[in-house]
Amino acid sequence: MENRTRNIRQQVVNAVKKGKQVQDVANDFNVSIDDAVRWCAINDVKKGASLRAVSKTYDVPLSTVAHWCEGENIKSKHSRSPTKATDRQMIEIIKKKKVMSVSELEAQFGYHTNAIRRRLKRLIVNKKIHFVLIPGGGGKVSLLFKGYIDKRLYYIDKSDLNRWVVKRLPKEMPPAFKRALTQKLNDAGIPFEAKKNDKKALVVDTKLYDKLKKQAGEEGISIAKYVERKTK
């Protein structure tokens, strides 16, 4: 009896694959429409179709298709991977790093690009995180943000973003470079103004320099810091 049912089942599936309507095939083989749909749905999933696609093809609830497949131990190749990180964990790591790109988040949590983008989109809609995009071009200025140009950069609040930017800046910058940097960041929606360097050069003779160097060394500070203390 089982062999006969198995044969009928396969014939039903083959007939539907050739383009015949499920209802007509069910009548031809004297089986219920429910059985015919179930056999075809399970076969489609087994051959690689997603549960959602099969649900739409046969106008059957997604949960019903999943139940049918579970009953025959058939697993969809399109099954969603288990969540690898909670929203809270993602927010915490972005907060810790100050700013993160999609590729960095992929590496951190082991997600594929589309999966991580969906998670990030939901967090943005819920106003849990924000993003900026630093435009390309700008020559040497762009080198400061190598690997982050023309990519969405995710952050929690503006203070984190500003600290991340400042950390990447050189201590000394020519005026033209500062202007280009300020313009690039402002274009990206990052309010930024490079601080003016108020330091002035002081020319001293060699003996005085050696003396200052020795005294600063004894206090474990720089010469500039030592001079600043003594002149206050």
DOGU-344845 format. One record per atom (N, C-alpha, C): x, y, z; atom name. Coordinates in steps of 0.05 Angstrom, whole numbers, padded with zeros to 5 digits. Each point is the difference from the previous one (the first is absolute). Layout:
<rec <X Y Z> CA>
...
***
This chain:
<rec <00017 -00024 00000> N>
<rec <-00017 00024 00000> CA>
<rec <00017 00025 00000> C>
<rec <00022 00000 00016> N>
<rec <00018 00023 00002> CA>
<rec <00013 00005 -00027> C>
<rec <00009 -00021 -00013> N>
<rec <00012 00003 -00027> CA>
<rec <-00019 00012 -00020> C>
<rec <-00025 -00009 00001> N>
<rec <-00020 00010 -00018> CA>
<rec <-00005 00030 00005> C>
<rec <-00002 00007 00025> N>
<rec <-00004 00029 00007> CA>
<rec <00024 00016 -00008> C>
<rec <00024 -00011 00004> N>
<rec <00024 00014 -00008> CA>
<rec <00001 00005 -00030> C>
<rec <-00009 -00020 -00015> N>
<rec <00000 00002 -00029> CA>
<rec <-00021 00021 -00010> C>
<rec <-00023 -00001 00012> N>
<rec <-00021 00020 -00007> CA>
<rec <00010 00028 00007> C>
<rec <00012 00002 00023> N>
<rec <00010 00027 00008> CA>
<rec <00020 00011 -00020> C>
<rec <00019 -00017 -00009> N>
<rec <00020 00009 -00019> CA>
<rec <-00013 00007 -00027> C>
<rec <-00020 -00015 -00008> N>
<rec <-00014 00006 -00025> CA>
<rec <-00015 00027 00002> C>
<rec <-00012 00005 00023> N>
<rec <-00014 00025 00004> CA>
<rec <00019 00024 -00002> C>
<rec <00023 -00003 00014> N>
<rec <00021 00021 -00001> CA>
<rec <00009 00004 -00028> C>
<rec <00006 -00021 -00015> N>
<rec <00010 00002 -00027> CA>
<rec <-00020 00014 -00018> C>
<rec <-00026 -00007 00003> N>
<rec <-00020 00012 -00017> CA>
<rec <-00003 00030 00005> C>
<rec <00002 00008 00026> N>
<rec <-00002 00028 00006> CA>
<rec <00025 00015 -00010> C>
<rec <00023 -00012 00001> N>
<rec <00025 00012 -00010> CA>
<rec <-00002 00005 -00030> C>
<rec <-00016 -00016 -00014> N>
<rec <-00003 00003 -00029> CA>
<rec <-00020 00022 -00007> C>
<rec <-00012 00012 00020> N>
<rec <-00018 00022 -00005> CA>
<rec <-00029 -00004 00005> C>
<rec <-00008 -00024 00007> N>
<rec <-00029 -00005 00004> CA>
<rec <-00009 00012 00027> C>
<rec <-00025 00008 00001> N>
<rec <-00011 00011 00025> CA>
<rec <-00002 -00021 00022> C>
<rec <00006 00008 00024> N>
<rec <00000 -00019 00023> CA>
<rec <-00028 -00013 00002> C>
<rec <-00021 00016 -00003> N>
<rec <-00027 -00011 00002> CA>
<rec <-00005 -00022 -00020> C>
<rec <00008 00005 -00025> N>
<rec <-00004 -00019 -00021> CA>
<rec <00016 -00026 00005> C>
<rec <00024 00003 00009> N>
<rec <00018 -00023 00006> CA>
<rec <-00012 -00016 00022> C>
<rec <-00010 00013 00021> N>
<rec <-00013 -00014 00022> CA>
<rec <-00023 -00016 -00009> C>
<rec <-00016 00011 -00018> N>
<rec <-00023 -00015 -00011> CA>
<rec <00009 -00024 -00017> C>
<rec <00021 00005 -00016> N>
<rec <00010 -00022 -00018> CA>
<rec <00010 -00024 00016> C>
<rec <00012 00005 00023> N>
<rec <00011 -00022 00016> CA>
<rec <-00017 -00008 00024> C>
<rec <-00024 00013 00001> N>
<rec <-00019 -00007 00021> CA>
<rec <00012 00004 00028> C>
<rec <00013 00023 00004> N>
<rec <00011 00006 00027> CA>
<rec <-00012 00027 00008> C>
<rec <00001 00006 00026> N>
<rec <-00011 00026 00009> CA>
<rec <00018 00023 -00009> C>
<rec <-00012 00023 -00003> N>
<rec <00015 00024 -00008> CA>
<rec <00020 00007 00021> C>
<rec <-00007 -00005 00026> N>
<rec <00019 00006 00022> CA>
<rec <00025 -00017 -00002> C>
<rec <-00004 -00025 -00006> N>
<rec <00024 -00018 -00003> CA>
<rec <00017 00009 -00023> C>
<rec <-00013 00006 -00023> N>
<rec <00015 00008 -00023> CA>
<rec <00017 00025 00005> C>
<rec <-00013 00020 00013> N>
<rec <00015 00025 00006> CA>
<rec <00023 -00006 00019> C>
<rec <-00006 -00016 00021> N>
<rec <00021 -00006 00020> CA>
<rec <00024 -00014 -00013> C>
<rec <-00006 -00020 -00017> N>
<rec <00022 -00014 -00013> CA>
<rec <00017 00018 -00018> C>
<rec <-00013 00017 -00015> N>
<rec <00014 00018 -00018> CA>
<rec <00016 00021 00016> C>
<rec <-00012 00010 00021> N>
<rec <00014 00021 00017> CA>
<rec <00025 -00012 00012> C>
<rec <-00002 -00024 00012> N>
<rec <00023 -00012 00013> CA>
<rec <00021 -00006 -00021> C>
<rec <-00008 -00009 -00023> N>
<rec <00020 -00006 -00022> CA>
<rec <00014 00025 -00008> C>
<rec <-00014 00023 -00003> N>
<rec <00012 00025 -00008> CA>
<rec <00021 00009 00021> C>
<rec <-00006 -00002 00025> N>
<rec <00018 00007 00021> CA>
<rec <00025 -00018 00000> C>
<rec <-00005 -00026 -00004> N>
<rec <00021 -00019 -00002> CA>
<rec <00020 00006 -00023> C>
<rec <-00012 00011 -00022> N>
<rec <00017 00006 -00023> CA>
<rec <00013 00027 00002> C>
<rec <-00005 00015 00021> N>
<rec <00015 00025 00004> CA>
<rec <-00017 00025 00002> C>
<rec <-00026 -00002 -00004> N>
<rec <-00017 00024 00002> CA>
<rec <-00003 00009 00030> C>
<rec <-00004 00026 00004> N>
<rec <-00003 00009 00028> CA>
<rec <-00028 -00005 00009> C>
<rec <-00004 -00001 00026> N>
<rec <-00026 -00004 00012> CA>
<rec <-00019 00022 -00009> C>
<rec <00010 00024 00000> N>
<rec <-00017 00023 -00007> CA>
<rec <-00009 -00002 -00029> C>
<rec <00018 -00007 -00018> N>
<rec <-00007 -00003 -00029> CA>
<rec <-00021 -00022 -00004> C>
<rec <00003 -00022 00014> N>
<rec <-00019 -00022 -00002> CA>
<rec <-00027 00008 00011> C>
<rec <00001 00015 00022> N>
<rec <-00025 00010 00011> CA>
<rec <-00016 00017 -00020> C>
<rec <00014 00017 -00015> N>
<rec <-00013 00017 -00020> CA>
<rec <-00009 -00017 -00024> C>
<rec <00016 -00019 -00008> N>
<rec <-00007 -00016 -00024> CA>
<rec <-00026 -00015 00004> C>
<rec <-00003 -00012 00023> N>
<rec <-00024 -00017 00005> CA>
<rec <-00021 00013 00017> C>
<rec <00004 00026 00007> N>
<rec <-00019 00015 00016> CA>
<rec <-00006 -00015 00026> C>
<rec <00021 -00007 00014> N>
<rec <-00002 -00014 00025> CA>
<rec <00015 00016 00021> C>
<rec <-00010 00002 00025> N>
<rec <00015 00015 00021> CA>
<rec <00028 -00010 00003> C>
<rec <00018 00019 00005> N>
<rec <00028 -00007 00004> CA>
<rec <00004 -00020 00022> C>
<rec <-00015 00003 00021> N>
<rec <00003 -00018 00023> CA>
<rec <-00009 -00028 -00007> C>
<rec <-00019 -00003 -00018> N>
<rec <-00010 -00026 -00009> CA>
<rec <00022 -00014 -00016> C>
<rec <00013 00015 -00018> N>
<rec <00022 -00012 -00016> CA>
<rec <00022 -00009 00018> C>
<rec <00007 00017 00019> N>
<rec <00021 -00007 00019> CA>
<rec <-00007 -00025 00016> C>
<rec <-00026 -00003 00008> N>
<rec <-00009 -00023 00015> CA>
<rec <00002 -00026 -00017> C>
<rec <-00008 00003 -00025> N>
<rec <00001 -00024 -00018> CA>
<rec <00029 -00009 -00003> C>
<rec <00018 00019 -00004> N>
<rec <00029 -00007 -00004> CA>
<rec <00012 -00012 00026> C>
<rec <-00008 00011 00022> N>
<rec <00010 -00010 00025> CA>
<rec <-00009 -00028 00005> C>
<rec <-00025 -00006 -00009> N>
<rec <-00010 -00027 00004> CA>
<rec <00015 -00021 -00016> C>
<rec <00013 00008 -00022> N>
<rec <00016 -00019 -00016> CA>
<rec <00030 00006 00002> C>
<rec <00007 00016 00021> N>
<rec <00028 00006 00005> CA>
<rec <00014 00013 -00024> C>
<rec <-00015 00017 -00014> N>
<rec <00012 00015 -00023> CA>
<rec <00007 00028 00009> C>
<rec <00024 00008 -00003> N>
<rec <00009 00026 00008> CA>
<rec <00005 00018 -00024> C>
<rec <-00011 00024 00001> N>
<rec <00004 00019 -00021> CA>
<rec <00029 00010 -00001> C>
<rec <00011 00003 -00024> N>
<rec <00027 00010 -00003> CA>
<rec <00000 00030 00004> C>
<rec <-00024 00012 00002> N>
<rec <-00002 00029 00004> CA>
<rec <-00007 00007 00029> C>
<rec <00001 -00019 00017> N>
<rec <-00007 00006 00028> CA>
<rec <00018 00022 00011> C>
<rec <-00012 00017 00016> N>
<rec <00015 00022 00012> CA>
<rec <00019 -00011 00021> C>
<rec <00024 00012 00000> N>
<rec <00020 -00007 00020> CA>
<rec <-00009 00010 00027> C>
<rec <00007 -00013 00021> N>
<rec <-00007 00010 00027> CA>
<rec <00013 00027 00005> C>
<rec <-00013 00017 00015> N>
<rec <00011 00026 00006> CA>
<rec <00027 -00003 00014> C>
<rec <00020 00013 -00010> N>
<rec <00027 -00002 00010> CA>
<rec <00006 00021 00021> C>
<rec <-00017 00021 00001> N>
<rec <00004 00021 00020> CA>
<rec <-00026 00014 00004> C>
<rec <-00005 00008 00025> N>
<rec <-00024 00015 00006> CA>
<rec <00005 00030 -00008> C>
<rec <-00022 00015 -00002> N>
<rec <00003 00028 -00006> CA>
<rec <00017 00014 00021> C>
<rec <-00004 -00008 00024> N>
<rec <00016 00013 00022> CA>
<rec <00030 -00005 -00003> C>
<rec <00007 -00025 -00008> N>
<rec <00028 -00006 -00004> CA>
<rec <00012 00016 -00023> C>
<rec <-00016 00003 -00022> N>
<rec <00010 00016 -00022> CA>
<rec <00004 00029 00008> C>
<rec <-00019 00011 00015> N>
<rec <00002 00028 00009> CA>
<rec <00024 00003 00018> C>
<rec <00005 -00019 00018> N>
<rec <00022 00002 00018> CA>
<rec <00027 00000 -00014> C>
<rec <00003 -00017 -00020> N>
<rec <00026 -00002 -00014> CA>
<rec <00004 00026 -00017> C>
<rec <-00021 00011 -00012> N>
<rec <00003 00025 -00015> CA>
<rec <00008 00022 00020> C>
<rec <-00013 00001 00023> N>
<rec <00007 00020 00020> CA>
<rec <00029 -00002 00009> C>
<rec <00009 -00025 00003> N>
<rec <00027 -00004 00009> CA>
<rec <00021 00009 -00021> C>
<rec <-00006 -00007 -00025> N>
<rec <00018 00007 -00022> CA>
<rec <-00003 00029 -00009> C>
<rec <-00021 00013 00008> N>
<rec <-00007 00028 -00008> CA>
<rec <-00013 00001 -00027> C>
<rec <00013 -00012 -00020> N>
<rec <-00010 -00001 -00028> CA>
<rec <00007 -00027 -00012> C>
<rec <-00019 -00012 -00015> N>
<rec <00006 -00025 -00013> CA>
<rec <-00013 -00001 -00028> C>
<rec <00014 -00013 -00019> N>
<rec <-00011 -00003 -00027> CA>
<rec <-00014 -00027 -00001> C>
<rec <-00014 -00004 -00023> N>
<rec <-00015 -00026 -00003> CA>
<rec <00020 -00023 00000> C>
<rec <00023 00002 -00014> N>
<rec <00019 -00022 -00001> CA>
<rec <00011 -00006 00028> C>
<rec <00004 00020 00017> N>
<rec <00010 -00005 00027> CA>
<rec <-00021 -00015 00017> C>
<rec <-00025 00008 -00004> N>
<rec <-00022 -00014 00015> CA>
<rec <-00004 -00028 -00010> C>
<rec <00004 -00005 -00027> N>
<rec <-00001 -00027 -00010> CA>
<rec <00020 -00017 00013> C>
<rec <00025 00010 00001> N>
<rec <00022 -00015 00012> CA>
<rec <-00005 -00005 00030> C>
<rec <-00011 00019 00013> N>
<rec <-00005 -00001 00029> CA>
<rec <-00020 -00022 00007> C>
<rec <-00022 -00001 -00016> N>
<rec <-00022 -00018 00008> CA>
<rec <-00004 -00024 -00019> C>
<rec <00015 -00001 -00022> N>
<rec <-00002 -00022 -00019> CA>
<rec <-00025 00000 -00017> C>
<rec <-00011 00024 -00006> N>
<rec <-00023 00002 -00017> CA>
<rec <00009 00004 -00029> C>
<rec <-00018 -00007 -00019> N>
<rec <00004 00008 -00028> CA>
<rec <-00010 00028 -00003> C>
<rec <00009 00013 -00022> N>
<rec <-00006 00029 -00004> CA>
<rec <-00029 00006 00001> C>
<rec <-00017 -00015 -00015> N>
<rec <-00029 00006 00000> CA>
<rec <-00012 -00003 00027> C>
<rec <00008 -00020 00015> N>
<rec <-00011 -00004 00027> CA>
<rec <00007 00023 00019> C>
<rec <00025 00008 00000> N>
<rec <00008 00022 00018> CA>
<rec <-00013 00026 -00008> C>
<rec <-00004 00004 -00026> N>
<rec <-00013 00025 -00009> CA>
<rec <-00029 00001 00009> C>
<rec <-00013 -00022 00000> N>
<rec <-00028 -00001 00009> CA>
<rec <-00001 00007 00030> C>
<rec <00018 -00011 00015> N>
<rec <00001 00006 00029> CA>
<rec <00005 00029 00005> C>
<rec <00019 00011 -00014> N>
<rec <00008 00028 00003> CA>
<rec <-00023 00019 -00008> C>
<rec <-00014 -00007 -00022> N>
<rec <-00022 00016 -00009> CA>
<rec <-00022 00002 00021> C>
<rec <-00005 -00022 00013> N>
<rec <-00021 00000 00021> CA>
<rec <00009 00017 00024> C>
<rec <00025 -00001 00007> N>
<rec <00010 00016 00022> CA>
<rec <-00001 00030 -00007> C>
<rec <00005 00006 -00025> N>
<rec <-00001 00028 -00009> CA>
<rec <-00029 00010 00001> C>
<rec <-00019 -00016 -00010> N>
<rec <-00028 00007 00000> CA>
<rec <-00010 00005 00029> C>
<rec <00010 -00016 00018> N>
<rec <-00007 00002 00029> CA>
<rec <00016 00021 00014> C>
<rec <00018 00014 -00015> N>
<rec <00016 00022 00011> CA>
<rec <00019 -00009 00022> C>
<rec <00009 -00025 -00002> N>
<rec <00019 -00010 00019> CA>
<rec <00029 00006 -00008> C>
<rec <00005 00002 -00026> N>
<rec <00026 00007 -00011> CA>
<rec <-00004 00020 -00023> C>
<rec <00023 00012 -00009> N>
<rec <-00001 00019 -00022> CA>
<rec <00023 -00007 -00019> C>
<rec <00001 00013 -00023> N>
<rec <00022 -00005 -00018> CA>
<rec <00008 00025 -00015> C>
<rec <00025 00001 -00010> N>
<rec <00009 00022 -00017> CA>
<rec <00015 -00014 -00023> C>
<rec <00005 00015 -00021> N>
<rec <00016 -00010 -00022> CA>
<rec <00020 00022 -00008> C>
<rec <00026 -00006 00003> N>
<rec <00021 00019 -00007> CA>
<rec <00005 -00003 -00030> C>
<rec <-00004 00021 -00015> N>
<rec <00004 -00002 -00029> CA>
<rec <00028 -00003 -00009> C>
<rec <00005 -00012 -00023> N>
<rec <00027 -00004 -00011> CA>
<rec <00011 00026 -00011> C>
<rec <00024 -00003 -00012> N>
<rec <00014 00024 -00009> CA>
<rec <00014 00014 00023> C>
<rec <00014 00021 -00007> N>
<rec <00013 00016 00022> CA>
<rec <00029 -00007 00005> C>
<rec <00011 -00017 -00017> N>
<rec <00029 -00005 00002> CA>
<rec <00009 -00011 00027> C>
<rec <00019 00014 00012> N>
<rec <00012 -00009 00025> CA>
<rec <-00020 -00001 00023> C>
<rec <-00020 00017 -00001> N>
<rec <-00021 00000 00021> CA>
<rec <-00013 -00028 00002> C>
<rec <-00006 -00011 -00024> N>
<rec <-00014 -00026 -00001> CA>
<rec <00017 -00022 00012> C>
<rec <00027 00003 -00001> N>
<rec <00018 -00020 00011> CA>
<rec <-00004 -00004 00030> C>
<rec <-00009 00022 00014> N>
<rec <-00005 -00002 00029> CA>
<rec <-00022 -00020 00006> C>
<rec <-00018 -00004 -00020> N>
<rec <-00023 -00017 00004> CA>
<rec <00000 -00024 -00019> C>
<rec <00024 -00009 -00007> N>
<rec <00004 -00022 -00018> CA>
<rec <-00016 -00025 00010> C>
<rec <-00016 -00012 -00017> N>
<rec <-00016 -00023 00007> CA>
<rec <-00028 00008 00009> C>
<rec <-00004 00026 00004> N>
<rec <-00026 00010 00009> CA>
<rec <-00013 00019 -00020> C>
<rec <00013 00006 -00022> N>
<rec <-00010 00019 -00019> CA>
<rec <-00023 -00012 -00016> C>
<rec <-00021 00016 -00005> N>
<rec <-00024 -00009 -00015> CA>
<rec <-00013 -00025 00011> C>
<rec <00002 -00003 00027> N>
<rec <-00013 -00022 00013> CA>
<rec <-00018 00011 00023> C>
<rec <-00021 -00014 00006> N>
<rec <-00017 00008 00022> CA>
<rec <00015 -00005 00026> C>
<rec <00003 00020 00017> N>
<rec <00013 -00003 00026> CA>
<rec <-00020 00003 00022> C>
<rec <-00003 -00020 00016> N>
<rec <-00022 -00001 00020> CA>
<rec <00011 00009 00027> C>
<rec <-00016 00016 00014> N>
<rec <00008 00010 00027> CA>
<rec <-00024 00003 00017> C>
<rec <00004 00004 00026> N>
<rec <-00022 00004 00019> CA>
<rec <-00007 00029 00004> C>
<rec <00019 00017 00006> N>
<rec <-00005 00028 00003> CA>
<rec <00023 00017 -00012> C>
<rec <-00005 00025 -00003> N>
<rec <00019 00018 -00013> CA>
<rec <00027 00002 00015> C>
<rec <-00001 -00002 00026> N>
<rec <00025 00002 00016> CA>
<rec <00018 -00023 -00007> C>
<rec <-00011 -00024 -00004> N>
<rec <00016 -00023 -00007> CA>
<rec <00012 00004 -00028> C>
<rec <-00016 00010 -00018> N>
<rec <00010 00006 -00027> CA>
<rec <00022 00020 00000> C>
<rec <-00003 00021 00015> N>
<rec <00021 00021 00001> CA>
<rec <00026 -00011 00012> C>
<rec <-00002 -00016 00021> N>
<rec <00024 -00011 00012> CA>
<rec <00014 -00019 -00020> C>
<rec <-00015 -00015 -00015> N>
<rec <00011 -00018 -00020> CA>
<rec <00015 00016 -00021> C>
<rec <-00012 00022 -00009> N>
<rec <00013 00017 -00020> CA>
<rec <00026 00012 00011> C>
<rec <-00001 00012 00023> N>
<rec <00023 00013 00012> CA>
<rec <00023 -00019 00004> C>
<rec <-00006 -00025 00008> N>
<rec <00021 -00020 00005> CA>
<rec <00016 -00006 -00025> C>
<rec <-00012 00004 -00024> N>
<rec <00013 -00007 -00025> CA>
<rec <00016 00023 -00011> C>
<rec <-00001 00023 00012> N>
<rec <00013 00024 -00010> CA>
<rec <00029 00002 00009> C>
<rec <00018 00010 -00017> N>
<rec <00027 00005 00008> CA>
<rec <00001 00024 00019> C>
<rec <00021 00001 00016> N>
<rec <00002 00022 00020> CA>
<rec <00005 00027 -00014> C>
<rec <00016 00000 -00021> N>
<rec <00006 00024 -00015> CA>
<rec <-00012 -00001 -00028> C>
<rec <-00015 00021 -00008> N>
<rec <-00012 00001 -00026> CA>
<rec <00004 00027 -00013> C>
<rec <00009 00002 -00024> N>
<rec <00002 00026 -00014> CA>
<rec <-00027 00013 -00003> C>
<rec <-00002 00026 -00001> N>
<rec <-00025 00014 -00002> CA>
<rec <-00018 -00010 -00023> C>
<rec <00013 -00004 -00024> N>
<rec <-00016 -00009 -00023> CA>
<rec <-00012 -00027 00005> C>
<rec <00015 -00017 00013> N>
<rec <-00009 -00027 00007> CA>
<rec <-00024 00001 00019> C>
<rec <00002 00018 00020> N>
<rec <-00021 00003 00019> CA>
<rec <-00026 00009 -00014> C>
<rec <00003 00019 -00019> N>
<rec <-00024 00010 -00014> CA>
<rec <-00013 -00023 -00016> C>
<rec <00017 -00016 -00014> N>
<rec <-00011 -00022 -00016> CA>
<rec <-00013 -00021 00017> C>
<rec <00012 -00005 00023> N>
<rec <-00011 -00020 00019> CA>
<rec <-00027 00010 00011> C>
<rec <-00001 00025 00008> N>
<rec <-00025 00011 00011> CA>
<rec <-00022 -00001 -00021> C>
<rec <00007 00007 -00025> N>
<rec <-00020 00000 -00021> CA>
<rec <-00011 -00028 -00005> C>
<rec <00019 -00020 -00001> N>
<rec <-00009 -00028 -00005> CA>
<rec <-00018 -00010 00022> C>
<rec <00007 00005 00025> N>
<rec <-00017 -00010 00021> CA>
<rec <-00027 00015 00002> C>
<rec <00001 00025 -00006> N>
<rec <-00026 00015 00000> CA>
<rec <-00018 -00010 -00022> C>
<rec <00012 -00006 -00023> N>
<rec <-00015 -00011 -00023> CA>
<rec <-00013 -00027 00008> C>
<rec <00013 -00015 00018> N>
<rec <-00011 -00026 00009> CA>
<rec <-00020 00004 00022> C>
<rec <-00005 00025 00008> N>
<rec <-00019 00004 00022> CA>
<rec <00012 -00003 00028> C>
<rec <00027 00003 00000> N>
<rec <00015 -00002 00026> CA>
<rec <00010 00028 00007> C>
<rec <-00014 00014 00019> N>
<rec <00010 00026 00007> CA>
<rec <00028 -00001 00012> C>
<rec <00018 00014 -00013> N>
<rec <00028 -00002 00009> CA>
<rec <00015 00025 -00007> C>
<rec <00017 00009 00018> N>
<rec <00017 00023 -00005> CA>
<rec <00027 -00006 00013> C>
<rec <00021 -00002 -00017> N>
<rec <00026 -00007 00010> CA>
<rec <00010 00022 00019> C>
<rec <00010 -00008 00023> N>
<rec <00010 00019 00019> CA>
<rec <00025 00015 -00010> C>
<rec <00000 00025 00006> N>
<rec <00024 00016 -00008> CA>
<rec <00023 -00007 00018> C>
<rec <00023 00000 -00012> N>
<rec <00025 -00006 00015> CA>
<rec <00011 00026 00011> C>
<rec <-00002 00004 00026> N>
<rec <00010 00025 00012> CA>
<rec <00029 -00002 00009> C>
<rec <00013 -00022 -00006> N>
<rec <00028 -00003 00009> CA>
<rec <00018 00018 -00017> C>
<rec <00019 00012 00013> N>
<rec <00020 00017 -00013> CA>
<rec <00028 -00010 00003> C>
<rec <00016 00003 -00020> N>
<rec <00028 -00010 00001> CA>
<rec <00016 00020 00017> C>
<rec <00019 -00012 00015> N>
<rec <00018 00016 00017> CA>
<rec <00028 -00008 -00006> C>
<rec <00017 00019 -00007> N>
<rec <00028 -00006 -00006> CA>
<rec <00017 00005 00024> C>
<rec <00015 -00020 00009> N>
<rec <00018 00003 00024> CA>
<rec <00027 -00011 -00008> C>
<rec <00020 00009 00016> N>
<rec <00027 -00011 -00006> CA>
<rec <00003 -00028 00010> C>
<rec <00021 -00013 -00008> N>
<rec <00004 -00029 00006> CA>
<rec <00001 -00006 00030> C>
<rec <00015 00017 00014> N>
<rec <00003 -00005 00029> CA>
<rec <-00027 00001 00015> C>
<rec <-00016 00021 -00007> N>
<rec <-00025 00003 00013> CA>
<rec <-00019 -00024 -00007> C>
<rec <00002 -00008 -00026> N>
<rec <-00017 -00023 -00008> CA>
<rec <00008 -00025 00016> C>
<rec <00026 -00005 00002> N>
<rec <00009 -00024 00015> CA>
<rec <-00010 00002 00029> C>
<rec <00001 00024 00012> N>
<rec <-00009 00003 00027> CA>
<rec <-00030 -00006 00003> C>
<rec <-00015 00012 -00019> N>
<rec <-00029 -00005 00001> CA>
<rec <-00007 -00029 -00004> C>
<rec <00015 -00013 -00018> N>
<rec <-00005 -00028 -00006> CA>
<rec <00006 -00017 00025> C>
<rec <00021 00006 00015> N>
<rec <00007 -00015 00024> CA>
<rec <-00021 00004 00021> C>
<rec <-00008 00025 00005> N>
<rec <-00019 00005 00021> CA>
<rec <-00028 -00012 -00007> C>
<rec <-00007 00001 -00025> N>
<rec <-00026 -00012 -00008> CA>
<rec <00001 -00030 00003> C>
<rec <00023 -00012 -00007> N>
<rec <00004 -00029 00003> CA>
<rec <-00002 -00009 00029> C>
<rec <00010 00017 00018> N>
<rec <-00001 -00007 00029> CA>
<rec <-00029 00000 00010> C>
<rec <-00016 00016 -00012> N>
<rec <-00028 00001 00008> CA>
<rec <-00018 -00019 -00017> C>
<rec <00013 -00013 -00020> N>
<rec <-00015 -00019 -00016> CA>
<rec <-00020 00012 -00019> C>
<rec <00005 00025 -00009> N>
<rec <-00018 00013 -00019> CA>
<rec <00016 00011 -00024> C>
<rec <-00015 00010 -00020> N>
<rec <00013 00010 -00023> CA>
<rec <00011 00028 00005> C>
<rec <00019 00009 -00017> N>
<rec <00011 00027 00003> CA>
<rec <-00022 00021 -00002> C>
<rec <-00018 -00004 -00020> N>
<rec <-00021 00020 -00003> CA>
<rec <-00017 00002 00025> C>
<rec <-00007 -00023 00012> N>
<rec <-00016 00000 00024> CA>
<rec <00015 00013 00023> C>
<rec <00026 -00005 00001> N>
<rec <00016 00012 00022> CA>
<rec <00001 00030 -00002> C>
<rec <00004 00010 -00025> N>
<rec <00001 00029 -00005> CA>
<rec <-00027 00012 00006> C>
<rec <-00021 -00014 -00007> N>
<rec <-00027 00011 00004> CA>
<rec <-00005 00003 00030> C>
<rec <00009 -00019 00016> N>
<rec <-00004 00001 00029> CA>
<rec <00016 00024 00012> C>
<rec <00024 00003 -00009> N>
<rec <00018 00021 00012> CA>
<rec <-00008 00028 -00009> C>
<rec <-00015 00002 -00022> N>
<rec <-00007 00027 -00009> CA>
<rec <-00028 00008 00008> C>
<rec <-00014 -00017 00015> N>
<rec <-00027 00008 00008> CA>
<rec <00002 00019 00024> C>
***
